[in-house]
Amino acid sequence: MGNITLSMPDDIHSEMKNFSEVKWSEVARKAIIEKLETLKIAESLASKSKLRSKDIDAFTKKINSAAMKRFTR
């Protein structure tokens, strides 16, 4: 399994320390996986679509917003 290092603003890092029971690497992993799934769907739809790049960007933003709402529940 590969490793990545994330930079976090100090204030966010301090808040994260208040919830030491949370596996933050798992939170990040899930967020990355969801983002990849969203991008793959958007890419698949875009390859079959006659939409312009601007339309695809707007659609991707809507998908990301919906995915984030679902993820943060």
Order of alpha helices (4+ residues) and beta strands (2+ residues): alpha-alpha-alpha
